[in-house]
């Protein structure tokens, strides 16, 4: 599924956020007109916040109308009426940032991170994008429907925005009082009690955080996230969040470095964090840093089913709610199927030809797009008499 395109930008110097409209009766304060060549008339364009078109718009026309324009876009078939997009000046980059028909929308907060995980699917960039992120997300939030069921927050590491993150949370709290909002974070900043207390004050009422913990060993965890003292900070952060009353989930990515101590980690979590509301056991996403560290990380899921089954038993016996994400049913033992979730975002979710005749196709979560070539050789169609 495509979410981006490129064109030629004219007449604007800062990113513009707006809602897609295909008809010439737009709201000039909110709508970006996606137009064919025969619709590009001065009187029509002035009714809109901006114009996006696959057609060429001459500089003379763009200058005369003085409406922000991205013309000559390479792709436009993925645009849908009501989608919210952002137009970037200079580059002409156009990204869809909210789709009202998707249950998996998220605010992207920053490219920066204070960890550098070996399997990071969104490798961090070392530049200060705080102001741009703040401006873009504060522009987006008024477009979010007030009856939105779910919204994610992700990065990078969102807490690196500091108090500017609080401004975003305050806006969400006002706009979406009944929405479930889930933020992914490495949890390290929450080791600072004063920050966590302030964070809890501004967090929306139906808010939770998801924090990765990869080992019960500080040495192992710190190696995986490539950051000194990260384990200690994360553990303290989880406890500070609990002290402040913030709902917390723990996430564990399953790969060659986490599997050997997976049972130990489960016991550690049960003893030290019995208050967490959910534990997610997550299949490896083969993108970002993961392919270049593949030899260190890859283990075929069929080879860790005993460890996974034992870990699930530890959590379920202790009464912790758990799920298995990003895993194909044909690689899981049948005892684990009831924990498997269709968790891969729709815009990067695929199935292989082998899946088409599978009797559990509708229940299976499939693959990441990046897993089209990097996946277990044991993928196969299942033919189950009872599902």
ZASERO-400959 format. One record per residue (C-alpha): residue number from 1; residue in one letter; x negated, y negated, z. Coordinates in Angstrom, 2 decimals. Layout:
N
[NUM, "A", [X, Y, Z]]
...
This chain:
387
[1, "X", [0.00, 0.00, 0.00]]
[2, "X", [-1.40, -3.36, -1.04]]
[3, "X", [-1.39, -6.30, 1.40]]
[4, "X", [-3.87, -8.68, -0.26]]
[5, "X", [-4.54, -10.43, -3.55]]
[6, "X", [-6.72, -13.21, -4.93]]
[7, "X", [-6.13, -16.28, -7.07]]
[8, "X", [-7.25, -19.84, -7.64]]
[9, "X", [-6.45, -22.30, -4.84]]
[10, "X", [-5.55, -25.95, -5.44]]
[11, "X", [-4.38, -28.86, -3.28]]
[12, "X", [-5.00, -27.62, 0.26]]
[13, "X", [-7.90, -27.54, 2.70]]
[14, "X", [-6.58, -25.39, 5.60]]
[15, "X", [-4.86, -21.98, 5.63]]
[16, "X", [-1.12, -22.15, 5.00]]
[17, "X", [1.38, -19.67, 6.45]]
[18, "X", [4.83, -19.31, 4.94]]
[19, "X", [7.66, -16.94, 4.09]]
[20, "X", [8.02, -15.59, 0.55]]
[21, "X", [10.97, -16.76, -1.51]]
[22, "X", [11.75, -15.79, -5.11]]
[23, "X", [14.69, -18.12, -5.62]]
[24, "X", [14.58, -21.85, -6.30]]
[25, "X", [16.62, -22.73, -3.21]]
[26, "X", [13.85, -22.53, -0.68]]
[27, "X", [13.32, -24.20, 2.65]]
[28, "X", [10.51, -26.71, 2.02]]
[29, "X", [9.29, -26.48, 5.61]]
[30, "X", [9.00, -22.67, 5.65]]
[31, "X", [9.03, -20.98, 2.24]]
[32, "X", [6.28, -20.22, -0.26]]
[33, "X", [7.67, -19.84, -3.77]]
[34, "X", [6.44, -16.81, -5.70]]
[35, "X", [7.22, -17.84, -9.26]]
[36, "X", [6.98, -16.71, -12.86]]
[37, "X", [5.69, -19.12, -15.50]]
[38, "X", [9.16, -20.29, -16.62]]
[39, "X", [10.08, -21.27, -13.03]]
[40, "X", [7.18, -23.67, -12.52]]
[41, "X", [8.88, -27.03, -12.82]]
[42, "X", [7.99, -30.14, -10.84]]
[43, "X", [11.46, -30.51, -9.38]]
[44, "X", [11.49, -26.88, -8.21]]
[45, "X", [8.00, -26.85, -6.75]]
[46, "X", [8.67, -29.85, -4.54]]
[47, "X", [11.30, -27.80, -2.69]]
[48, "X", [8.67, -25.45, -1.30]]
[49, "X", [5.80, -25.40, 1.18]]
[50, "X", [3.49, -23.88, -1.46]]
[51, "X", [3.43, -21.96, -4.73]]
[52, "X", [1.96, -18.54, -5.56]]
[53, "X", [2.06, -17.36, -9.15]]
[54, "X", [0.36, -14.89, -11.49]]
[55, "X", [0.54, -17.58, -14.15]]
[56, "X", [-2.09, -20.19, -14.89]]
[57, "X", [-1.31, -23.65, -13.48]]
[58, "X", [-3.38, -26.38, -15.04]]
[59, "X", [-5.23, -28.73, -12.74]]
[60, "X", [-3.24, -31.63, -14.24]]
[61, "X", [0.06, -30.04, -13.17]]
[62, "X", [-1.28, -29.11, -9.73]]
[63, "X", [-2.60, -32.62, -9.16]]
[64, "X", [0.63, -34.26, -10.32]]
[65, "X", [2.93, -32.16, -8.17]]
[66, "X", [0.63, -32.18, -5.09]]
[67, "X", [2.04, -28.91, -3.79]]
[68, "X", [-0.45, -26.34, -2.43]]
[69, "X", [-0.94, -23.73, -5.15]]
[70, "X", [-2.59, -20.33, -5.55]]
[71, "X", [-2.28, -19.50, -9.24]]
[72, "X", [-3.59, -16.73, -11.49]]
[73, "X", [-3.16, -14.17, -8.69]]
[74, "X", [-4.36, -10.69, -9.66]]
[75, "X", [-1.52, -8.76, -8.00]]
[76, "X", [1.96, -9.77, -6.94]]
[77, "X", [4.15, -6.66, -7.22]]
[78, "X", [3.65, -5.92, -3.50]]
[79, "X", [5.32, -9.17, -2.42]]
[80, "X", [8.76, -8.81, -0.84]]
[81, "X", [11.29, -11.49, -0.06]]
[82, "X", [10.95, -12.47, 3.60]]
[83, "X", [7.35, -11.30, 3.95]]
[84, "X", [5.09, -13.83, 5.64]]
[85, "X", [1.80, -14.57, 3.89]]
[86, "X", [-1.24, -16.75, 4.51]]
[87, "X", [-2.99, -18.66, 1.71]]
[88, "X", [-6.68, -19.43, 2.13]]
[89, "X", [-8.25, -22.52, 0.57]]
[90, "X", [-11.43, -22.32, -1.53]]
[91, "X", [-11.25, -18.53, -1.94]]
[92, "X", [-7.60, -18.26, -3.05]]
[93, "X", [-7.26, -15.18, -0.83]]
[94, "X", [-3.63, -14.25, -0.06]]
[95, "X", [-2.80, -11.80, 2.72]]
[96, "X", [0.56, -10.46, 3.86]]
[97, "X", [0.56, -10.88, 7.65]]
[98, "X", [4.14, -9.93, 8.55]]
[99, "X", [6.63, -7.59, 6.90]]
[100, "X", [10.15, -7.64, 8.39]]
[101, "X", [10.89, -4.14, 7.07]]
[102, "X", [7.87, -2.57, 8.81]]
[103, "X", [7.87, -1.29, 12.42]]
[104, "X", [4.06, -1.67, 12.63]]
[105, "X", [3.28, -5.39, 12.48]]
[106, "X", [0.39, -6.86, 14.43]]
[107, "X", [-1.31, -10.18, 15.06]]
[108, "X", [-4.98, -10.03, 14.11]]
[109, "X", [-6.76, -12.17, 16.70]]
[110, "X", [-10.47, -12.19, 15.88]]
[111, "X", [-13.28, -10.51, 13.92]]
[112, "X", [-15.62, -10.77, 16.91]]
[113, "X", [-16.29, -8.06, 19.50]]
[114, "X", [-18.62, -7.61, 22.47]]
[115, "X", [-18.89, -3.88, 21.71]]
[116, "X", [-20.13, -2.23, 18.53]]
[117, "X", [-18.60, 1.26, 18.58]]
[118, "X", [-20.20, 3.96, 16.45]]
[119, "X", [-16.83, 4.77, 14.87]]
[120, "X", [-15.35, 1.25, 14.75]]
[121, "X", [-12.78, 1.01, 11.95]]
[122, "X", [-12.95, -2.81, 11.94]]
[123, "X", [-16.67, -3.65, 12.25]]
[124, "X", [-17.15, -6.95, 14.09]]
[125, "X", [-18.45, -10.09, 12.43]]
[126, "X", [-20.72, -12.47, 14.27]]
[127, "X", [-18.99, -15.80, 13.65]]
[128, "X", [-16.75, -18.00, 15.73]]
[129, "X", [-13.27, -17.73, 14.22]]
[130, "X", [-11.46, -18.91, 17.37]]
[131, "X", [-9.92, -22.07, 15.96]]
[132, "X", [-8.90, -20.49, 12.67]]
[133, "X", [-7.33, -17.54, 14.48]]
[134, "X", [-5.48, -19.78, 16.90]]
[135, "X", [-4.12, -22.00, 14.12]]
[136, "X", [-3.04, -19.08, 11.94]]
[137, "X", [-1.28, -17.13, 14.70]]
[138, "X", [0.47, -20.19, 16.09]]
[139, "X", [1.73, -20.85, 12.55]]
[140, "X", [2.92, -17.24, 12.22]]
[141, "X", [4.78, -16.84, 15.52]]
[142, "X", [7.75, -19.10, 14.61]]
[143, "X", [8.43, -16.81, 11.64]]
[144, "X", [8.77, -13.69, 13.80]]
[145, "X", [12.41, -12.60, 14.20]]
[146, "X", [13.57, -12.93, 17.78]]
[147, "X", [15.06, -9.41, 17.69]]
[148, "X", [11.73, -7.84, 16.72]]
[149, "X", [11.39, -4.42, 18.40]]
[150, "X", [7.60, -4.08, 18.48]]
[151, "X", [4.48, -6.17, 17.83]]
[152, "X", [0.81, -5.27, 18.12]]
[153, "X", [-2.16, -7.50, 18.92]]
[154, "X", [-5.56, -6.42, 17.65]]
[155, "X", [-9.05, -7.48, 16.56]]
[156, "X", [-12.06, -7.44, 17.16]]
[157, "X", [-11.76, -8.06, 20.84]]
[158, "X", [-8.79, -10.39, 21.51]]
[159, "X", [-9.99, -11.50, 24.96]]
[160, "X", [-12.99, -13.26, 23.36]]
[161, "X", [-10.57, -16.07, 22.51]]
[162, "X", [-10.50, -16.84, 26.23]]
[163, "X", [-7.82, -19.37, 27.17]]
[164, "X", [-6.85, -19.77, 23.52]]
[165, "X", [-5.49, -16.22, 23.76]]
[166, "X", [-3.29, -17.48, 26.59]]
[167, "X", [-1.79, -20.06, 24.20]]
[168, "X", [-0.87, -17.28, 21.77]]
[169, "X", [0.63, -15.15, 24.56]]
[170, "X", [2.61, -18.11, 25.88]]
[171, "X", [4.07, -18.70, 22.40]]
[172, "X", [4.96, -15.00, 22.09]]
[173, "X", [6.54, -14.99, 25.55]]
[174, "X", [8.81, -17.84, 24.50]]
[175, "X", [9.63, -16.51, 21.03]]
[176, "X", [9.95, -12.77, 21.77]]
[177, "X", [11.21, -12.25, 25.34]]
[178, "X", [12.65, -8.79, 24.55]]
[179, "X", [9.93, -7.43, 22.24]]
[180, "X", [7.52, -4.64, 23.23]]
[181, "X", [4.05, -6.12, 22.69]]
[182, "X", [0.94, -3.93, 22.83]]
[183, "X", [-2.61, -5.32, 22.74]]
[184, "X", [-5.69, -3.27, 21.88]]
[185, "X", [-8.75, -4.31, 23.89]]
[186, "X", [-11.96, -2.73, 25.15]]
[187, "X", [-10.95, -3.93, 28.63]]
[188, "X", [-14.38, -5.34, 29.55]]
[189, "X", [-13.30, -8.97, 30.03]]
[190, "X", [-10.69, -7.86, 32.58]]
[191, "X", [-13.48, -7.03, 35.00]]
[192, "X", [-13.32, -10.77, 35.77]]
[193, "X", [-10.55, -10.99, 38.37]]
[194, "X", [-9.76, -14.67, 37.82]]
[195, "X", [-9.35, -14.16, 34.05]]
[196, "X", [-7.10, -11.14, 34.60]]
[197, "X", [-4.91, -12.97, 37.10]]
[198, "X", [-4.44, -15.85, 34.65]]
[199, "X", [-3.81, -13.40, 31.82]]
[200, "X", [-1.08, -11.63, 33.78]]
[201, "X", [0.65, -14.95, 34.45]]
[202, "X", [1.10, -15.74, 30.75]]
[203, "X", [1.65, -12.20, 29.40]]
[204, "X", [5.12, -11.53, 27.94]]
[205, "X", [7.49, -9.51, 30.10]]
[206, "X", [7.37, -6.34, 27.94]]
[207, "X", [3.61, -6.33, 27.50]]
[208, "X", [0.99, -3.58, 27.68]]
[209, "X", [-2.67, -3.05, 26.81]]
[210, "X", [-4.45, -0.08, 25.24]]
[211, "X", [-8.04, 0.48, 26.40]]
[212, "X", [-10.54, 3.07, 25.10]]
[213, "X", [-12.51, 5.22, 27.52]]
[214, "X", [-14.77, 7.77, 25.86]]
[215, "X", [-16.46, 9.65, 28.71]]
[216, "X", [-16.61, 10.04, 32.45]]
[217, "X", [-20.35, 9.40, 32.04]]
[218, "X", [-21.45, 5.76, 31.87]]
[219, "X", [-24.42, 6.72, 29.72]]
[220, "X", [-22.25, 8.53, 27.16]]
[221, "X", [-19.58, 5.83, 27.02]]
[222, "X", [-22.12, 3.02, 26.68]]
[223, "X", [-23.86, 4.87, 23.85]]
[224, "X", [-20.62, 5.33, 21.93]]
[225, "X", [-19.64, 1.66, 22.27]]
[226, "X", [-23.25, 0.51, 21.87]]
[227, "X", [-23.05, -1.90, 24.82]]
[228, "X", [-24.90, -1.82, 28.13]]
[229, "X", [-22.73, -1.72, 31.29]]
[230, "X", [-19.56, -1.35, 29.17]]
[231, "X", [-18.37, 1.68, 31.16]]
[232, "X", [-18.58, -0.13, 34.51]]
[233, "X", [-16.86, -3.21, 33.12]]
[234, "X", [-14.10, -1.16, 31.51]]
[235, "X", [-13.41, 0.86, 34.67]]
[236, "X", [-13.27, -2.30, 36.80]]
[237, "X", [-11.13, -3.98, 34.14]]
[238, "X", [-8.55, -1.19, 34.21]]
[239, "X", [-8.29, -1.49, 38.00]]
[240, "X", [-8.01, -5.28, 37.84]]
[241, "X", [-5.18, -4.97, 35.31]]
[242, "X", [-3.38, -2.59, 37.65]]
[243, "X", [-3.92, -5.02, 40.53]]
[244, "X", [-2.37, -7.78, 38.40]]
[245, "X", [0.58, -5.60, 37.40]]
[246, "X", [-0.28, -5.27, 33.68]]
[247, "X", [0.90, -2.00, 32.09]]
[248, "X", [-2.07, -0.01, 30.73]]
[249, "X", [-2.67, 2.85, 28.32]]
[250, "X", [-5.99, 4.70, 27.86]]
[251, "X", [-7.16, 5.79, 24.40]]
[252, "X", [-9.73, 8.50, 23.63]]
[253, "X", [-11.09, 8.97, 20.10]]
[254, "X", [-11.86, 12.63, 19.41]]
[255, "X", [-15.25, 13.28, 17.80]]
[256, "X", [-18.48, 15.22, 18.36]]
[257, "X", [-19.64, 12.88, 21.15]]
[258, "X", [-16.40, 12.87, 23.17]]
[259, "X", [-15.33, 16.52, 22.86]]
[260, "X", [-18.03, 18.09, 25.13]]
[261, "X", [-16.88, 16.13, 28.21]]
[262, "X", [-13.21, 15.79, 27.25]]
[263, "X", [-11.96, 17.97, 30.13]]
[264, "X", [-14.18, 16.07, 32.58]]
[265, "X", [-12.82, 12.77, 31.27]]
[266, "X", [-9.26, 14.00, 31.72]]
[267, "X", [-9.96, 14.89, 35.34]]
[268, "X", [-11.68, 11.53, 35.86]]
[269, "X", [-8.68, 9.63, 34.48]]
[270, "X", [-6.22, 11.60, 36.59]]
[271, "X", [-8.22, 10.93, 39.77]]
[272, "X", [-9.07, 7.29, 39.15]]
[273, "X", [-6.24, 5.91, 37.01]]
[274, "X", [-3.07, 7.79, 37.97]]
[275, "X", [-1.15, 4.56, 37.36]]
[276, "X", [-1.71, 4.43, 33.56]]
[277, "X", [1.53, 4.86, 31.63]]
[278, "X", [0.12, 6.76, 28.66]]
[279, "X", [-2.98, 8.51, 27.34]]
[280, "X", [-3.55, 8.71, 23.57]]
[281, "X", [-5.87, 11.37, 22.14]]
[282, "X", [-6.82, 10.01, 18.74]]
[283, "X", [-8.18, 11.62, 15.59]]
[284, "X", [-11.18, 9.93, 14.00]]
[285, "X", [-10.49, 7.31, 11.31]]
[286, "X", [-13.15, 7.72, 8.56]]
[287, "X", [-13.71, 4.07, 7.73]]
[288, "X", [-15.78, 1.15, 8.96]]
[289, "X", [-18.84, 2.44, 10.83]]
[290, "X", [-17.65, 6.06, 10.99]]
[291, "X", [-18.87, 7.21, 7.55]]
[292, "X", [-22.41, 5.98, 8.16]]
[293, "X", [-22.46, 7.80, 11.52]]
[294, "X", [-20.63, 10.83, 10.16]]
[295, "X", [-23.25, 13.44, 11.04]]
[296, "X", [-23.29, 12.27, 14.66]]
[297, "X", [-19.50, 11.98, 14.94]]
[298, "X", [-17.79, 14.58, 12.76]]
[299, "X", [-16.41, 17.77, 14.19]]
[300, "X", [-13.67, 19.70, 12.45]]
[301, "X", [-10.49, 19.52, 14.57]]
[302, "X", [-10.03, 23.28, 14.28]]
[303, "X", [-13.27, 23.62, 16.25]]
[304, "X", [-12.08, 21.67, 19.30]]
[305, "X", [-8.59, 23.07, 19.76]]
[306, "X", [-9.48, 24.88, 22.98]]
[307, "X", [-10.89, 21.70, 24.53]]
[308, "X", [-7.87, 19.72, 23.34]]
[309, "X", [-5.40, 22.28, 24.67]]
[310, "X", [-7.16, 22.35, 28.06]]
[311, "X", [-7.19, 18.53, 28.21]]
[312, "X", [-3.50, 18.30, 27.40]]
[313, "X", [-2.77, 20.80, 30.16]]
[314, "X", [-4.74, 18.72, 32.68]]
[315, "X", [-2.80, 15.57, 31.84]]
[316, "X", [0.61, 17.20, 31.63]]
[317, "X", [0.09, 19.11, 34.90]]
[318, "X", [-0.68, 15.82, 36.63]]
[319, "X", [2.42, 14.21, 35.13]]
[320, "X", [0.65, 11.74, 32.81]]
[321, "X", [2.47, 10.86, 29.61]]
[322, "X", [0.31, 11.69, 26.59]]
[323, "X", [0.30, 11.79, 22.79]]
[324, "X", [-1.94, 13.08, 20.03]]
[325, "X", [-2.45, 10.52, 17.26]]
[326, "X", [-3.90, 10.71, 13.73]]
[327, "X", [-3.93, 14.53, 13.65]]
[328, "X", [-2.45, 16.89, 11.06]]
[329, "X", [-0.15, 19.66, 12.27]]
[330, "X", [-1.90, 22.34, 10.20]]
[331, "X", [-5.07, 21.72, 12.26]]
[332, "X", [-3.36, 21.72, 15.65]]
[333, "X", [-2.38, 24.77, 17.63]]
[334, "X", [1.38, 25.17, 17.79]]
[335, "X", [1.33, 24.51, 21.55]]
[336, "X", [0.15, 20.95, 20.79]]
[337, "X", [2.72, 20.02, 18.17]]
[338, "X", [5.15, 18.52, 20.66]]
[339, "X", [2.51, 15.92, 21.58]]
[340, "X", [1.66, 14.96, 17.97]]
[341, "X", [2.96, 11.60, 16.76]]
[342, "X", [3.28, 9.96, 13.35]]
[343, "X", [0.93, 7.17, 14.35]]
[344, "X", [-0.87, 5.95, 11.21]]
[345, "X", [0.25, 2.52, 10.02]]
[346, "X", [2.38, 2.72, 6.85]]
[347, "X", [0.04, 0.54, 4.80]]
[348, "X", [-2.84, 3.02, 5.16]]
[349, "X", [-0.94, 6.31, 5.50]]
[350, "X", [-1.24, 8.98, 2.78]]
[351, "X", [-0.62, 12.69, 2.24]]
[352, "X", [-2.71, 15.10, 0.17]]
[353, "X", [-1.44, 17.31, -2.67]]
[354, "X", [-1.72, 20.28, -0.29]]
[355, "X", [0.91, 18.63, 1.91]]
[356, "X", [3.68, 18.48, -0.67]]
[357, "X", [4.97, 22.03, -0.19]]
[358, "X", [4.45, 22.09, 3.58]]
[359, "X", [7.52, 22.99, 5.64]]
[360, "X", [6.52, 20.52, 8.40]]
[361, "X", [5.76, 17.64, 6.01]]
[362, "X", [8.40, 15.37, 7.56]]
[363, "X", [7.01, 15.86, 11.07]]
[364, "X", [3.34, 15.48, 10.19]]
[365, "X", [1.54, 12.14, 10.48]]
[366, "X", [-0.61, 12.70, 7.39]]
[367, "X", [-3.92, 10.97, 6.82]]
[368, "X", [-5.58, 7.62, 6.75]]
[369, "X", [-6.18, 6.43, 3.19]]
[370, "X", [-9.89, 6.57, 4.03]]
[371, "X", [-9.47, 10.27, 4.81]]
[372, "X", [-8.58, 11.17, 1.24]]
[373, "X", [-12.09, 12.59, 0.76]]
[374, "X", [-13.40, 12.81, 4.34]]
[375, "X", [-11.23, 15.42, 6.01]]
[376, "X", [-11.23, 18.97, 7.30]]
[377, "X", [-11.58, 21.74, 4.69]]
[378, "X", [-8.90, 23.62, 6.66]]
[379, "X", [-5.98, 21.46, 5.49]]
[380, "X", [-3.22, 23.68, 4.12]]
[381, "X", [0.51, 23.90, 3.58]]
[382, "X", [2.43, 25.60, 6.36]]
[383, "X", [5.45, 27.78, 5.75]]
[384, "X", [7.22, 28.10, 9.09]]
[385, "X", [10.46, 30.03, 9.53]]
[386, "X", [11.35, 27.88, 12.54]]
[387, "X", [10.14, 24.32, 13.06]]
